[in-house]
Amino acid sequence: MIRKAFIMTVYPDKHEEYEQRHNEIWPEMVDELHKHGAKNYSIFLDKETSKLFGYLEIEDEEIWSQMAATSINQKWWEYMEPVMETNPDKSPVSLDLKEVFHMD
């Protein structure tokens, strides 16, 4: 299992909207995440900074890297663009974090 962690930013006035959209995540998006090996996926919000901390476990980097190109993922990015910082391709601005410690 490969552990991945990353930081994104939600707009300060969109915290509740961001959470609501994830509470109502589309079943087909969840299915696609599972197909691409995602497990144990969580996102946390620091309300003071509007920073999001994401964590997930994947089975294979190559399979996971194909998730971004799926039509449902592209649709999700477009849906989320109004509530968070995004790149020109509508993907979230994201900073990958390096694991420096893990304990089972």
Biopython code that builds the backbone (N, CA, C, O; Angstrom):
import numpy as np
from Bio.PDB.StructureBuilder import StructureBuilder

atoms = [
    (1, "MET", "N", (0.840, -1.172, 0.000)),
    (1, "MET", "CA", (0.000, 0.000, 0.000)),
    (1, "MET", "C", (0.890, 1.242, 0.000)),
    (1, "MET", "O", (1.864, 1.315, 0.750)),
    (2, "ILE", "N", (0.555, 2.206, -0.835)),
    (2, "ILE", "CA", (1.286, 3.468, -0.928)),
    (2, "ILE", "C", (0.445, 4.558, -0.274)),
    (2, "ILE", "O", (-0.713, 4.756, -0.643)),
    (3, "ARG", "N", (1.022, 5.262, 0.690)),
    (3, "ARG", "CA", (0.326, 6.364, 1.367)),
    (3, "ARG", "C", (0.651, 7.669, 0.658)),
    (3, "ARG", "O", (1.813, 7.952, 0.370)),
    (4, "LYS", "N", (-0.385, 8.471, 0.376)),
    (4, "LYS", "CA", (-0.200, 9.765, -0.271)),
    (4, "LYS", "C", (-0.867, 10.838, 0.586)),
    (4, "LYS", "O", (-1.940, 10.635, 1.154)),
    (5, "ALA", "N", (-0.196, 11.983, 0.660)),
    (5, "ALA", "CA", (-0.760, 13.118, 1.390)),
    (5, "ALA", "C", (-0.514, 14.381, 0.574)),
    (5, "ALA", "O", (0.490, 14.492, -0.131)),
    (6, "PHE", "N", (-1.440, 15.327, 0.677)),
    (6, "PHE", "CA", (-1.331, 16.543, -0.123)),
    (6, "PHE", "C", (-2.095, 17.672, 0.553)),
    (6, "PHE", "O", (-2.944, 17.447, 1.417)),
    (7, "ILE", "N", (-1.772, 18.889, 0.138)),
    (7, "ILE", "CA", (-2.436, 20.088, 0.651)),
    (7, "ILE", "C", (-3.070, 20.831, -0.517)),
    (7, "ILE", "O", (-2.464, 20.976, -1.578)),
    (8, "MET", "N", (-4.297, 21.300, -0.308)),
    (8, "MET", "CA", (-5.017, 22.127, -1.272)),
    (8, "MET", "C", (-5.586, 23.322, -0.508)),
    (8, "MET", "O", (-5.410, 23.426, 0.706)),
    (9, "THR", "N", (-6.261, 24.213, -1.211)),
    (9, "THR", "CA", (-6.845, 25.385, -0.564)),
    (9, "THR", "C", (-8.282, 25.582, -1.018)),
    (9, "THR", "O", (-8.572, 25.618, -2.213)),
    (10, "VAL", "N", (-9.172, 25.707, -0.049)),
    (10, "VAL", "CA", (-10.574, 26.032, -0.316)),
    (10, "VAL", "C", (-10.734, 27.522, -0.065)),
    (10, "VAL", "O", (-10.060, 28.080, 0.802)),
    (11, "TYR", "N", (-11.620, 28.176, -0.812)),
    (11, "TYR", "CA", (-11.849, 29.600, -0.592)),
    (11, "TYR", "C", (-12.461, 29.807, 0.796)),
    (11, "TYR", "O", (-13.319, 29.029, 1.215)),
    (12, "PRO", "N", (-12.026, 30.851, 1.512)),
    (12, "PRO", "CA", (-12.488, 31.071, 2.900)),
    (12, "PRO", "C", (-14.006, 31.108, 3.069)),
    (12, "PRO", "O", (-14.521, 30.667, 4.097)),
    (13, "ASP", "N", (-14.716, 31.619, 2.092)),
    (13, "ASP", "CA", (-16.174, 31.713, 2.202)),
    (13, "ASP", "C", (-16.886, 30.479, 1.648)),
    (13, "ASP", "O", (-18.111, 30.474, 1.528)),
    (14, "LYS", "N", (-16.125, 29.429, 1.307)),
    (14, "LYS", "CA", (-16.711, 28.233, 0.692)),
    (14, "LYS", "C", (-16.491, 26.963, 1.507)),
    (14, "LYS", "O", (-16.668, 25.861, 0.987)),
    (15, "HIS", "N", (-16.108, 27.099, 2.777)),
    (15, "HIS", "CA", (-15.857, 25.913, 3.611)),
    (15, "HIS", "C", (-17.069, 24.986, 3.655)),
    (15, "HIS", "O", (-16.950, 23.785, 3.412)),
    (16, "GLU", "N", (-18.235, 25.552, 3.967)),
    (16, "GLU", "CA", (-19.440, 24.725, 4.088)),
    (16, "GLU", "C", (-19.827, 24.112, 2.749)),
    (16, "GLU", "O", (-20.238, 22.953, 2.689)),
    (17, "GLU", "N", (-19.700, 24.877, 1.686)),
    (17, "GLU", "CA", (-20.042, 24.367, 0.356)),
    (17, "GLU", "C", (-19.108, 23.212, -0.037)),
    (17, "GLU", "O", (-19.554, 22.209, -0.593)),
    (18, "TYR", "N", (-17.828, 23.362, 0.254)),
    (18, "TYR", "CA", (-16.862, 22.305, -0.044)),
    (18, "TYR", "C", (-17.244, 21.014, 0.685)),
    (18, "TYR", "O", (-17.275, 19.934, 0.094)),
    (19, "GLU", "N", (-17.531, 21.153, 1.971)),
    (19, "GLU", "CA", (-17.900, 19.975, 2.758)),
    (19, "GLU", "C", (-19.201, 19.356, 2.246)),
    (19, "GLU", "O", (-19.302, 18.134, 2.134)),
    (20, "GLN", "N", (-20.186, 20.184, 1.938)),
    (20, "GLN", "CA", (-21.464, 19.674, 1.445)),
    (20, "GLN", "C", (-21.284, 18.899, 0.139)),
    (20, "GLN", "O", (-21.869, 17.832, -0.045)),
    (21, "ARG", "N", (-20.474, 19.442, -0.757)),
    (21, "ARG", "CA", (-20.260, 18.747, -2.030)),
    (21, "ARG", "C", (-19.612, 17.378, -1.811)),
    (21, "ARG", "O", (-19.910, 16.429, -2.537)),
    (22, "HIS", "N", (-18.739, 17.271, -0.826)),
    (22, "HIS", "CA", (-18.129, 15.979, -0.548)),
    (22, "HIS", "C", (-19.075, 15.054, 0.220)),
    (22, "HIS", "O", (-19.001, 13.835, 0.062)),
    (23, "ASN", "N", (-19.946, 15.602, 1.032)),
    (23, "ASN", "CA", (-20.957, 14.777, 1.698)),
    (23, "ASN", "C", (-21.919, 14.167, 0.690)),
    (23, "ASN", "O", (-22.535, 13.134, 0.953)),
    (24, "GLU", "N", (-22.044, 14.811, -0.462)),
    (24, "GLU", "CA", (-22.943, 14.349, -1.516)),
    (24, "GLU", "C", (-22.155, 13.843, -2.731)),
    (24, "GLU", "O", (-22.641, 13.913, -3.860)),
    (25, "ILE", "N", (-20.946, 13.336, -2.498)),
    (25, "ILE", "CA", (-20.096, 12.892, -3.603)),
    (25, "ILE", "C", (-20.849, 11.898, -4.477)),
    (25, "ILE", "O", (-21.568, 11.029, -3.983)),
    (26, "TRP", "N", (-20.674, 12.041, -5.755)),
    (26, "TRP", "CA", (-21.384, 11.200, -6.714)),
    (26, "TRP", "C", (-20.923, 9.745, -6.597)),
    (26, "TRP", "O", (-19.722, 9.482, -6.529)),
    (27, "PRO", "N", (-21.852, 8.813, -6.572)),
    (27, "PRO", "CA", (-21.477, 7.390, -6.491)),
    (27, "PRO", "C", (-20.528, 6.969, -7.613)),
    (27, "PRO", "O", (-19.630, 6.156, -7.395)),
    (28, "GLU", "N", (-20.726, 7.524, -8.815)),
    (28, "GLU", "CA", (-19.847, 7.148, -9.927)),
    (28, "GLU", "C", (-18.422, 7.672, -9.724)),
    (28, "GLU", "O", (-17.469, 7.091, -10.243)),
    (29, "MET", "N", (-18.274, 8.770, -8.969)),
    (29, "MET", "CA", (-16.934, 9.264, -8.642)),
    (29, "MET", "C", (-16.260, 8.315, -7.643)),
    (29, "MET", "O", (-15.081, 7.991, -7.784)),
    (30, "VAL", "N", (-17.010, 7.882, -6.651)),
    (30, "VAL", "CA", (-16.471, 6.929, -5.676)),
    (30, "VAL", "C", (-16.083, 5.627, -6.377)),
    (30, "VAL", "O", (-15.027, 5.062, -6.094)),
    (31, "ASP", "N", (-16.924, 5.155, -7.281)),
    (31, "ASP", "CA", (-16.616, 3.926, -8.023)),
    (31, "ASP", "C", (-15.314, 4.070, -8.805)),
    (31, "ASP", "O", (-14.483, 3.162, -8.820)),
    (32, "GLU", "N", (-15.147, 5.217, -9.453)),
    (32, "GLU", "CA", (-13.933, 5.439, -10.255)),
    (32, "GLU", "C", (-12.689, 5.521, -9.370)),
    (32, "GLU", "O", (-11.631, 5.005, -9.731)),
    (33, "LEU", "N", (-12.816, 6.166, -8.218)),
    (33, "LEU", "CA", (-11.702, 6.214, -7.267)),
    (33, "LEU", "C", (-11.296, 4.803, -6.851)),
    (33, "LEU", "O", (-10.110, 4.474, -6.812)),
    (34, "HIS", "N", (-12.287, 3.980, -6.543)),
    (34, "HIS", "CA", (-11.985, 2.590, -6.173)),
    (34, "HIS", "C", (-11.334, 1.827, -7.325)),
    (34, "HIS", "O", (-10.397, 1.059, -7.112)),
    (35, "LYS", "N", (-11.830, 2.038, -8.547)),
    (35, "LYS", "CA", (-11.258, 1.361, -9.717)),
    (35, "LYS", "C", (-9.785, 1.732, -9.903)),
    (35, "LYS", "O", (-8.998, 0.943, -10.425)),
    (36, "HIS", "N", (-9.430, 2.926, -9.474)),
    (36, "HIS", "CA", (-8.046, 3.385, -9.622)),
    (36, "HIS", "C", (-7.224, 3.162, -8.347)),
    (36, "HIS", "O", (-6.153, 3.744, -8.176)),
    (37, "GLY", "N", (-7.737, 2.321, -7.469)),
    (37, "GLY", "CA", (-6.970, 1.850, -6.323)),
    (37, "GLY", "C", (-7.016, 2.703, -5.077)),
    (37, "GLY", "O", (-6.252, 2.447, -4.146)),
    (38, "ALA", "N", (-7.880, 3.709, -5.014)),
    (38, "ALA", "CA", (-7.941, 4.587, -3.834)),
    (38, "ALA", "C", (-8.681, 3.901, -2.692)),
    (38, "ALA", "O", (-9.751, 3.319, -2.867)),
    (39, "LYS", "N", (-8.067, 3.995, -1.516)),
    (39, "LYS", "CA", (-8.663, 3.458, -0.292)),
    (39, "LYS", "C", (-8.346, 4.413, 0.848)),
    (39, "LYS", "O", (-7.397, 5.194, 0.775)),
    (40, "ASN", "N", (-9.147, 4.342, 1.894)),
    (40, "ASN", "CA", (-8.862, 5.101, 3.109)),
    (40, "ASN", "C", (-8.612, 6.581, 2.802)),
    (40, "ASN", "O", (-7.629, 7.159, 3.267)),
    (41, "TYR", "N", (-9.502, 7.184, 2.021)),
    (41, "TYR", "CA", (-9.349, 8.560, 1.538)),
    (41, "TYR", "C", (-10.041, 9.509, 2.513)),
    (41, "TYR", "O", (-11.227, 9.354, 2.802)),
    (42, "SER", "N", (-9.298, 10.485, 3.015)),
    (42, "SER", "CA", (-9.840, 11.491, 3.927)),
    (42, "SER", "C", (-9.319, 12.864, 3.538)),
    (42, "SER", "O", (-8.209, 12.997, 3.022)),
    (43, "ILE", "N", (-10.131, 13.884, 3.789)),
    (43, "ILE", "CA", (-9.718, 15.273, 3.606)),
    (43, "ILE", "C", (-10.093, 16.024, 4.872)),
    (43, "ILE", "O", (-11.214, 15.903, 5.365)),
    (44, "PHE", "N", (-9.153, 16.799, 5.396)),
    (44, "PHE", "CA", (-9.348, 17.580, 6.617)),
    (44, "PHE", "C", (-9.204, 19.059, 6.295)),
    (44, "PHE", "O", (-8.445, 19.434, 5.402)),
    (45, "LEU", "N", (-9.936, 19.901, 7.024)),
    (45, "LEU", "CA", (-9.904, 21.351, 6.813)),
    (45, "LEU", "C", (-9.347, 22.065, 8.035)),
    (45, "LEU", "O", (-9.772, 21.810, 9.162)),
    (46, "ASP", "N", (-8.390, 22.964, 7.806)),
    (46, "ASP", "CA", (-7.940, 23.910, 8.823)),
    (46, "ASP", "C", (-8.691, 25.208, 8.546)),
    (46, "ASP", "O", (-8.332, 25.941, 7.625)),
    (47, "LYS", "N", (-9.718, 25.500, 9.321)),
    (47, "LYS", "CA", (-10.579, 26.657, 9.075)),
    (47, "LYS", "C", (-9.828, 27.984, 9.148)),
    (47, "LYS", "O", (-10.188, 28.936, 8.456)),
    (48, "GLU", "N", (-8.798, 28.055, 9.970)),
    (48, "GLU", "CA", (-8.057, 29.310, 10.115)),
    (48, "GLU", "C", (-7.279, 29.679, 8.852)),
    (48, "GLU", "O", (-7.150, 30.859, 8.525)),
    (49, "THR", "N", (-6.762, 28.680, 8.145)),
    (49, "THR", "CA", (-5.945, 28.948, 6.962)),
    (49, "THR", "C", (-6.649, 28.590, 5.650)),
    (49, "THR", "O", (-6.156, 28.919, 4.570)),
    (50, "SER", "N", (-7.783, 27.926, 5.742)),
    (50, "SER", "CA", (-8.517, 27.401, 4.578)),
    (50, "SER", "C", (-7.725, 26.338, 3.823)),
    (50, "SER", "O", (-7.992, 26.070, 2.651)),
    (51, "LYS", "N", (-6.760, 25.742, 4.494)),
    (51, "LYS", "CA", (-5.971, 24.670, 3.884)),
    (51, "LYS", "C", (-6.663, 23.332, 4.097)),
    (51, "LYS", "O", (-7.214, 23.056, 5.162)),
    (52, "LEU", "N", (-6.619, 22.518, 3.067)),
    (52, "LEU", "CA", (-7.154, 21.169, 3.106)),
    (52, "LEU", "C", (-5.987, 20.200, 3.129)),
    (52, "LEU", "O", (-5.041, 20.342, 2.354)),
    (53, "PHE", "N", (-6.052, 19.224, 4.008)),
    (53, "PHE", "CA", (-5.051, 18.173, 4.059)),
    (53, "PHE", "C", (-5.729, 16.893, 3.594)),
    (53, "PHE", "O", (-6.690, 16.432, 4.209)),
    (54, "GLY", "N", (-5.226, 16.325, 2.509)),
    (54, "GLY", "CA", (-5.789, 15.094, 1.986)),
    (54, "GLY", "C", (-4.872, 13.923, 2.224)),
    (54, "GLY", "O", (-3.649, 14.054, 2.168)),
    (55, "TYR", "N", (-5.465, 12.778, 2.491)),
    (55, "TYR", "CA", (-4.715, 11.542, 2.688)),
    (55, "TYR", "C", (-5.470, 10.406, 2.018)),
    (55, "TYR", "O", (-6.687, 10.285, 2.160)),
    (56, "LEU", "N", (-4.741, 9.579, 1.290)),
    (56, "LEU", "CA", (-5.329, 8.365, 0.751)),
    (56, "LEU", "C", (-4.262, 7.312, 0.588)),
    (56, "LEU", "O", (-3.065, 7.602, 0.614)),
    (57, "GLU", "N", (-4.709, 6.102, 0.423)),
    (57, "GLU", "CA", (-3.824, 4.974, 0.166)),
    (57, "GLU", "C", (-4.180, 4.431, -1.206)),
    (57, "GLU", "O", (-5.352, 4.300, -1.559)),
    (58, "ILE", "N", (-3.140, 4.117, -1.971)),
    (58, "ILE", "CA", (-3.342, 3.562, -3.313)),
    (58, "ILE", "C", (-2.566, 2.266, -3.438)),
    (58, "ILE", "O", (-1.677, 1.971, -2.640)),
    (59, "GLU", "N", (-2.917, 1.509, -4.445)),
    (59, "GLU", "CA", (-2.253, 0.238, -4.687)),
    (59, "GLU", "C", (-1.093, 0.377, -5.667)),
    (59, "GLU", "O", (-0.091, -0.329, -5.551)),
    (60, "ASP", "N", (-1.227, 1.291, -6.639)),
    (60, "ASP", "CA", (-0.254, 1.371, -7.725)),
    (60, "ASP", "C", (-0.218, 2.801, -8.268)),
    (60, "ASP", "O", (-1.261, 3.353, -8.619)),
    (61, "GLU", "N", (0.961, 3.399, -8.338)),
    (61, "GLU", "CA", (1.095, 4.785, -8.825)),
    (61, "GLU", "C", (0.640, 4.932, -10.274)),
    (61, "GLU", "O", (-0.002, 5.924, -10.620)),
    (62, "GLU", "N", (0.960, 3.970, -11.117)),
    (62, "GLU", "CA", (0.594, 4.064, -12.531)),
    (62, "GLU", "C", (-0.921, 4.053, -12.716)),
    (62, "GLU", "O", (-1.465, 4.855, -13.475)),
    (63, "ILE", "N", (-1.596, 3.144, -12.022)),
    (63, "ILE", "CA", (-3.063, 3.087, -12.111)),
    (63, "ILE", "C", (-3.669, 4.367, -11.543)),
    (63, "ILE", "O", (-4.599, 4.921, -12.130)),
    (64, "TRP", "N", (-3.157, 4.843, -10.414)),
    (64, "TRP", "CA", (-3.669, 6.054, -9.798)),
    (64, "TRP", "C", (-3.488, 7.258, -10.720)),
    (64, "TRP", "O", (-4.372, 8.111, -10.802)),
    (65, "SER", "N", (-2.359, 7.335, -11.408)),
    (65, "SER", "CA", (-2.083, 8.485, -12.272)),
    (65, "SER", "C", (-3.080, 8.596, -13.421)),
    (65, "SER", "O", (-3.237, 9.673, -13.996)),
    (66, "GLN", "N", (-3.749, 7.509, -13.761)),
    (66, "GLN", "CA", (-4.738, 7.516, -14.838)),
    (66, "GLN", "C", (-6.081, 8.101, -14.400)),
    (66, "GLN", "O", (-6.930, 8.392, -15.243)),
    (67, "MET", "N", (-6.279, 8.273, -13.104)),
    (67, "MET", "CA", (-7.546, 8.800, -12.584)),
    (67, "MET", "C", (-7.840, 10.194, -13.107)),
    (67, "MET", "O", (-8.985, 10.498, -13.442)),
    (68, "ALA", "N", (-6.829, 11.046, -13.184)),
    (68, "ALA", "CA", (-7.029, 12.440, -13.590)),
    (68, "ALA", "C", (-7.675, 12.567, -14.963)),
    (68, "ALA", "O", (-8.425, 13.513, -15.203)),
    (69, "ALA", "N", (-7.403, 11.644, -15.857)),
    (69, "ALA", "CA", (-7.903, 11.734, -17.229)),
    (69, "ALA", "C", (-9.317, 11.190, -17.411)),
    (69, "ALA", "O", (-9.886, 11.316, -18.495)),
    (70, "THR", "N", (-9.893, 10.591, -16.378)),
    (70, "THR", "CA", (-11.230, 10.016, -16.540)),
    (70, "THR", "C", (-12.276, 11.119, -16.697)),
    (70, "THR", "O", (-12.121, 12.217, -16.163)),
    (71, "SER", "N", (-13.319, 10.818, -17.420)),
    (71, "SER", "CA", (-14.359, 11.823, -17.657)),
    (71, "SER", "C", (-15.051, 12.242, -16.358)),
    (71, "SER", "O", (-15.381, 13.416, -16.191)),
    (72, "ILE", "N", (-15.273, 11.312, -15.448)),
    (72, "ILE", "CA", (-15.934, 11.669, -14.190)),
    (72, "ILE", "C", (-15.035, 12.556, -13.349)),
    (72, "ILE", "O", (-15.530, 13.460, -12.677)),
    (73, "ASN", "N", (-13.736, 12.327, -13.363)),
    (73, "ASN", "CA", (-12.815, 13.178, -12.614)),
    (73, "ASN", "C", (-12.778, 14.584, -13.213)),
    (73, "ASN", "O", (-12.751, 15.574, -12.482)),
    (74, "GLN", "N", (-12.777, 14.668, -14.529)),
    (74, "GLN", "CA", (-12.798, 15.973, -15.194)),
    (74, "GLN", "C", (-14.082, 16.737, -14.830)),
    (74, "GLN", "O", (-14.055, 17.945, -14.597)),
    (75, "LYS", "N", (-15.184, 16.017, -14.787)),
    (75, "LYS", "CA", (-16.470, 16.625, -14.413)),
    (75, "LYS", "C", (-16.431, 17.088, -12.955)),
    (75, "LYS", "O", (-16.943, 18.159, -12.629)),
    (76, "TRP", "N", (-15.816, 16.273, -12.069)),
    (76, "TRP", "CA", (-15.695, 16.642, -10.657)),
    (76, "TRP", "C", (-14.851, 17.905, -10.505)),
    (76, "TRP", "O", (-15.223, 18.806, -9.753)),
    (77, "TRP", "N", (-13.729, 17.984, -11.202)),
    (77, "TRP", "CA", (-12.886, 19.177, -11.125)),
    (77, "TRP", "C", (-13.662, 20.424, -11.534)),
    (77, "TRP", "O", (-13.556, 21.469, -10.892)),
    (78, "GLU", "N", (-14.436, 20.307, -12.596)),
    (78, "GLU", "CA", (-15.239, 21.443, -13.045)),
    (78, "GLU", "C", (-16.259, 21.843, -11.979)),
    (78, "GLU", "O", (-16.482, 23.030, -11.744)),
    (79, "TYR", "N", (-16.870, 20.862, -11.343)),
    (79, "TYR", "CA", (-17.859, 21.078, -10.288)),
    (79, "TYR", "C", (-17.234, 21.759, -9.073)),
    (79, "TYR", "O", (-17.870, 22.595, -8.430)),
    (80, "MET", "N", (-15.994, 21.403, -8.761)),
    (80, "MET", "CA", (-15.327, 21.936, -7.568)),
    (80, "MET", "C", (-14.608, 23.262, -7.811)),
    (80, "MET", "O", (-14.247, 23.944, -6.852)),
    (81, "GLU", "N", (-14.396, 23.636, -9.056)),
    (81, "GLU", "CA", (-13.648, 24.851, -9.378)),
    (81, "GLU", "C", (-14.156, 26.108, -8.667)),
    (81, "GLU", "O", (-13.331, 26.918, -8.243)),
    (82, "PRO", "N", (-15.460, 26.315, -8.513)),
    (82, "PRO", "CA", (-15.934, 27.543, -7.862)),
    (82, "PRO", "C", (-15.623, 27.646, -6.366)),
    (82, "PRO", "O", (-15.746, 28.724, -5.783)),
    (83, "VAL", "N", (-15.223, 26.531, -5.740)),
    (83, "VAL", "CA", (-15.042, 26.564, -4.280)),
    (83, "VAL", "C", (-13.594, 26.443, -3.820)),
    (83, "VAL", "O", (-13.313, 26.510, -2.624)),
    (84, "MET", "N", (-12.667, 26.264, -4.776)),
    (84, "MET", "CA", (-11.277, 26.063, -4.345)),
    (84, "MET", "C", (-10.300, 26.578, -5.397)),
    (84, "MET", "O", (-10.666, 26.816, -6.548)),
    (85, "GLU", "N", (-9.049, 26.742, -4.973)),
    (85, "GLU", "CA", (-8.010, 27.171, -5.896)),
    (85, "GLU", "C", (-7.746, 26.058, -6.907)),
    (85, "GLU", "O", (-7.563, 24.897, -6.542)),
    (86, "THR", "N", (-7.730, 26.442, -8.195)),
    (86, "THR", "CA", (-7.530, 25.460, -9.258)),
    (86, "THR", "C", (-6.510, 25.962, -10.270)),
    (86, "THR", "O", (-6.212, 27.153, -10.355)),
    (87, "ASN", "N", (-5.993, 25.023, -11.023)),
    (87, "ASN", "CA", (-5.087, 25.294, -12.135)),
    (87, "ASN", "C", (-5.903, 25.600, -13.387)),
    (87, "ASN", "O", (-7.119, 25.410, -13.386)),
    (88, "PRO", "N", (-5.256, 26.069, -14.455)),
    (88, "PRO", "CA", (-5.990, 26.342, -15.701)),
    (88, "PRO", "C", (-6.784, 25.151, -16.244)),
    (88, "PRO", "O", (-7.801, 25.345, -16.909)),
    (89, "ASP", "N", (-6.333, 23.919, -15.970)),
    (89, "ASP", "CA", (-7.070, 22.738, -16.434)),
    (89, "ASP", "C", (-8.183, 22.325, -15.467)),
    (89, "ASP", "O", (-8.801, 21.273, -15.631)),
    (90, "LYS", "N", (-8.429, 23.166, -14.459)),
    (90, "LYS", "CA", (-9.469, 22.980, -13.437)),
    (90, "LYS", "C", (-9.091, 21.973, -12.356)),
    (90, "LYS", "O", (-9.879, 21.731, -11.443)),
    (91, "SER", "N", (-7.908, 21.385, -12.440)),
    (91, "SER", "CA", (-7.443, 20.508, -11.368)),
    (91, "SER", "C", (-7.151, 21.349, -10.133)),
    (91, "SER", "O", (-6.777, 22.515, -10.263)),
    (92, "PRO", "N", (-7.310, 20.791, -8.948)),
    (92, "PRO", "CA", (-6.999, 21.552, -7.738)),
    (92, "PRO", "C", (-5.509, 21.900, -7.678)),
    (92, "PRO", "O", (-4.658, 21.089, -8.042)),
    (93, "VAL", "N", (-5.212, 23.093, -7.224)),
    (93, "VAL", "CA", (-3.822, 23.414, -6.912)),
    (93, "VAL", "C", (-3.472, 22.549, -5.713)),
    (93, "VAL", "O", (-4.107, 22.644, -4.663)),
    (94, "SER", "N", (-2.469, 21.712, -5.872)),
    (94, "SER", "CA", (-2.168, 20.710, -4.864)),
    (94, "SER", "C", (-0.667, 20.587, -4.663)),
    (94, "SER", "O", (0.108, 20.615, -5.620)),
    (95, "LEU", "N", (-0.275, 20.451, -3.420)),
    (95, "LEU", "CA", (1.121, 20.251, -3.062)),
    (95, "LEU", "C", (1.257, 18.870, -2.431)),
    (95, "LEU", "O", (0.700, 18.608, -1.365)),
    (96, "ASP", "N", (2.001, 17.988, -3.097)),
    (96, "ASP", "CA", (2.238, 16.655, -2.534)),
    (96, "ASP", "C", (3.196, 16.767, -1.356)),
    (96, "ASP", "O", (4.150, 17.544, -1.389)),
    (97, "LEU", "N", (2.934, 15.990, -0.329)),
    (97, "LEU", "CA", (3.779, 15.975, 0.866)),
    (97, "LEU", "C", (4.615, 14.703, 0.887)),
    (97, "LEU", "O", (4.168, 13.642, 0.451)),
    (98, "LYS", "N", (5.819, 14.824, 1.393)),
    (98, "LYS", "CA", (6.731, 13.687, 1.518)),
    (98, "LYS", "C", (6.524, 13.044, 2.886)),
    (98, "LYS", "O", (6.547, 13.723, 3.913)),
    (99, "GLU", "N", (6.325, 11.752, 2.887)),
    (99, "GLU", "CA", (6.191, 11.047, 4.156)),
    (99, "GLU", "C", (7.546, 11.007, 4.853)),
    (99, "GLU", "O", (8.546, 10.605, 4.260)),
    (100, "VAL", "N", (7.572, 11.426, 6.112)),
    (100, "VAL", "CA", (8.815, 11.407, 6.877)),
    (100, "VAL", "C", (8.715, 10.509, 8.109)),
    (100, "VAL", "O", (9.723, 10.253, 8.769)),
    (101, "PHE", "N", (7.517, 10.030, 8.424)),
    (101, "PHE", "CA", (7.339, 9.118, 9.548)),
    (101, "PHE", "C", (6.041, 8.356, 9.364)),
    (101, "PHE", "O", (5.045, 8.901, 8.886)),
    (102, "HIS", "N", (6.065, 7.092, 9.748)),
    (102, "HIS", "CA", (4.856, 6.261, 9.744)),
    (102, "HIS", "C", (4.990, 5.220, 10.847)),
    (102, "HIS", "O", (6.060, 4.648, 11.056)),
    (103, "MET", "N", (3.895, 4.986, 11.542)),
    (103, "MET", "CA", (3.857, 3.952, 12.568)),
    (103, "MET", "C", (2.568, 3.160, 12.413)),
    (103, "MET", "O", (1.487, 3.747, 12.365)),
    (104, "ASP", "N", (2.661, 1.857, 12.336)),
    (104, "ASP", "CA", (1.455, 1.009, 12.290)),
    (104, "ASP", "C", (0.974, 0.757, 13.694)),
    (104, "ASP", "O", (-0.027, 0.068, 13.890)),
]
sb = StructureBuilder()
sb.init_structure("model")
sb.init_model(0)
sb.init_chain("A")
sb.init_seg("    ")
for serial, (resi, resn, name, xyz) in enumerate(atoms, 1):
    if name == "N":
        sb.init_residue(resn, " ", resi, " ")
    sb.init_atom(name, np.array(xyz, "f"), 0.0, 1.0, " ", f" {name:<3s}", serial, name[0])
structure = sb.get_structure()
